[in-house]
Amino acid sequence: MLFQTPEDRRRATAIARLVYCNPFLTERMECEKEALGDEFVKSEASWHLGADPHGTRPNLVVLQQRVEEVAARTRQRIAGGATATTGELSQYEDLVMYLLYYRYKEVFEQLILAQPRKLTPRELGEKYDKFVADVHHFLGIPGVDLPEYHDAAHGFACFFQVRRAFHQIFNHIVGGSSPAAQLRAAAWQSIFTHDMRRYRRVMYNRMGDMTTLITGPSGTGKELVARAIGLSRYIPFDPNSKSFTEDFAGSFHPLNLSALSPTLIESELFGHRRGAFTGALEDRTGWLELCPPLGTVFLDEVGELDGAIQVKLLRVLQTRTFQRLGESATRHFKGKVIAATNRDLGRDMAAGGFRTDFYYRLCSDLVTTPSLREQVAGDPKELRNLIHFIARHVVGEEAETLTEEVARWIGQHLGDDYAWPGNFRELEQCVRNVLIRQEYHPATSAGAASSPAEELAAELDAGRLTADELLRRYCKLVYARTNNYEETARRLGLDRRTVRSKVQGSRVGADGENGEGN
């Protein structure tokens, strides 16, 4: 038996799961709890607005100490000739991966944040030399063949990518709701796939071939998701120069297609030769050519593309080649494409407005951003949390006061059921309006206002409601017509208490069964 005690074995088994799990799913906390046992301190179940992504969590401090202890004991036993199965050796390797990542986490954060200052090339080289020494100490045990091949430079690059991806996702995708957590987890999979072991072995240099399509209502942060994914690509580390081969900071190239005419879109994407069209006074290099191999071109509002440009982009995705406007020379695109749209592409394809073959080149990886209504449904605190997040950026240290003002105004004038058709972007402007004028008036259409039933039908047709939100909205709709919980329950085939809880929400606990209007 390789591990000295049953407790060491339990920790190693849990760590083996923890190393490769999605950090934005609850399984991360389950693995931590299993690894720490009685030492586990109950804390937040997921990363959210109130968490500090670069702070030190108590569980991680204790866990790192225990991993260091178990790894040291186990290495000594391996070097001493203890018998071990392939599975035990694999678990030992996972322990070492966890140990190394957290030993050098601050190095990667300093590369990302440049705080307290940016590492000099010499300092980075020194850190890498120490990393290599640690890898050789734990994994280069004479006479022992470990199941996995561990290249120090590749491991260093993978750890930097993991830390960078966590930073980008946490800072670009905000919210503490379940839909927000699921979106962060989905973005993580877009970067590493669901199987991080396979990613580390073979997929790390192939993900650029996978096109990501982000769909969702306008104002739900599709570009922020794209930016988080695009800035988190794998960047090799050169052990000879002791430096990363590219700088991630300038690797994301966004292009809003709806703001440009077809000719300008082609020019921006493919480039053009002087004289290719009126106004082309000199040669121009397009984004597809400027994008480095580890960079990303983001095509926002891809659903608005003209059919002829769809054909040209289809060829880029199929062959990775293109021509500048006015040229016949073939050029190569080596980066990654991320596209986004708020349109219903299924309906557009059925109507002939969007090419089916183009869609099936875009959709190798699909991400859907939730509406603001989906994020705040069932959790009255979540809207306030998002308001506070915006207020911090708008007024800084007076965020709490502004948050109270905005939350109170929304409660008095818009109510808990306001649909937020402009999503997070509308909420931002609501905060600014209340700050400046102490009021906010949503835009209304020139025609008659939609009825609650029409609004519910529209959102149901768009597939934007969770099952719980659908039931809650429908209960309120029927109750508004009956003004009687018993009758509403009879019509819907539900228990009266269930209807009351859906209609009154969090007030049920305070009001009890008294004061009901019948």
Residue, then its C-alpha position, 0 to 999 in steps of 0.5 A: m500500500l502506497f499511502q501511509t494511513p487511510e486518512d492519507r488515502r482519503r485525501a489523495t482520492a479527493i484531491a485527485r478529483l479536485v485537481y481536474c474538476n470545474p471550480f465553478l461547480t459545487e463538486r469543488m466544495e464537495c471534494e474539499k469537504e471530503a479531503l479535509g473531513d472534520e477540518f472543513v470550514k463551511s463557507e460559500a458554495s460557489w464563487h460569486l460577487g461577494a467572494d475575493p478570487h485572489g484572497t486566501r480561503p481558510n479551507l485552502v490554507v489547511l488543505q495546502q498544508r495537508v497536501e504538502e504533508v501527504a505528498a512528502r510522506t508518499r514521496q519518501r515511501i516511493a523512493g524507499g521502494a514501497t509497492a504501489t499500484t498504477g492507480e496509487l501512483s496516479q493519485y500521487e501525481d495528482l497530489v503533486m499537481y495540486l501542490l505545485y499549482y498552489r505553491y506557484k499561484e502567486v507567481f501566475e497572479q503577478l503575471i496577470l495583475a502585475q501586482p504588487r508589480k510586474l515580474t521582470p524576465r529575470e525574476l520569471g526565469e528564477k521562479y521557473d527554475k524553482f518550479v523545475a526543481d520541484v517537478h524533478h524532486f516530486l516526479g523525477i524519482p530515480g527508478v520509478d516510472l509514473p503513469e503520466y508524462h510531466d513536462a515542466a514547461h507544459g505544466f507551467a503553461c497549464f497552471f498559468q492558463v488555469r489561473r488566468a481562466f479563473h481570473q477572467i471568468f470571475n471578473h467578466i461574468v458576475g452574479g451569485s445566482s444559479p444561472a450565473a454560476q452555470l454560465r461561469a461553469a459553461a465558460w470554463q468548459s469552453i476553455f478546457t472541455h469537460d475533461m481537463r485530463r484529456y485537455r492537458r494531454v492532447m487538447y491544449n493546442r487544438m481548441g483554436d479549431m473549435t468555434t464558440l457560438i454564444t447566444g442570449p438576449s441583448g444586454t446579457g454580457k455575451e461579449l464579456v463571456a467571449r472576452a473571458i474565453g478568448l483571453s484564457r487560451y493556452i500559451p506555451f512556455d519556452p524553457n530556453s528563453k524562460s518566457f511565454t511565447e505570446d502576451f495574452a493581453g492583446s489577443f482578443h479582437p472584437l468586431n461588431l458586425s451590425a455596426l458596419s456595411p457589408t463592404l466594411i465588414e469584409s474589409e475589417l475581416f479579410g483586409h483589402r488591396r488598394g483600389a478594391f472598392t471606392g475609398a480603398l486608398e491603401d492596402r489594409t490588413g484585416w483582423l483574420e490576418l492580424c490575429p496571432p495563432l493564439g488569438t481570438v476574433f470575436l464576431d458580435e451580432v453574427g446573425e446580421l451577416d449578409g449571405a455572401i459574407q456567410v459563405k466567405l466565413l464558412r470557407v475560413l472555418q472549413t479551410r482556414t484560408f481567405q483572400r483580401l478584397g481585390e487579391s487572389a493570394t491565399r492567406h491563412f487564419k490561425g486563430k480562434v473564432i467566437a461568434a455571438t447573436n441575440r437572434d433565433l438562428g433556428r427560426d432564421m435558418a427555417a426562413g432562409g435568412f441564415r445558412t444552415d451549413f454556416y451554422y453547423r460550422l459555428c456551433s461546435d461549442l454552444v454557450t447561452t447567456p441567461s436573462l436578468r430575469e432568470q438571474v434574479a428569479g426566486d432570489p430577491k437578494e440577487l438583484r440587490n447584489l447586482i445593483h451593488f456591483i454596478a454602484r461600486h463602479v459608479v460611486g466607489e465608497e458610497a456604493e452602499t448608499l446608492t444601492e439602498e436608493v436604487a433598490r428602494w426606487i425599484g421596489q416602489h415603482l417597478g416591483d419584483d415582477y419587472a421583466w428587465p427587457g434590457n437585461f443587465r445593460e438596462l439595470e446599469q442605466c437604471v442605477r445611473n438614472v436614479l443617481i442623477r435624477q432619483e428616478y428611472h422610467p423604462a422605455t415603452s412602445a408607442g402602441a398599447a402595453s402588453s398584458p401580463a398574459e402576453e408578456l408571459a407567452a412571449e417569454l415562454d415562446a423565447g424559452r427564457l423561463t425556468a420551470d419555477e419562474l413559469l409556475r410562479r408567474y402563472c400562479k400570479l396571473v391566475y390569482a390576479r383574475t380570481n383574487n382567491y387562493e382557493e379558486t386559483a389552487r382549484r384551477l391549477g390543480l395545486d395545493r393552496r399553500t403552494v399557490r400562496s407561496k408562489v403569489q406572495g413569495s418571501r412574504v409568506g413567512a412573515d404574513g403566515e395565513n392571516g390577512e388573505g384576500n378572498 
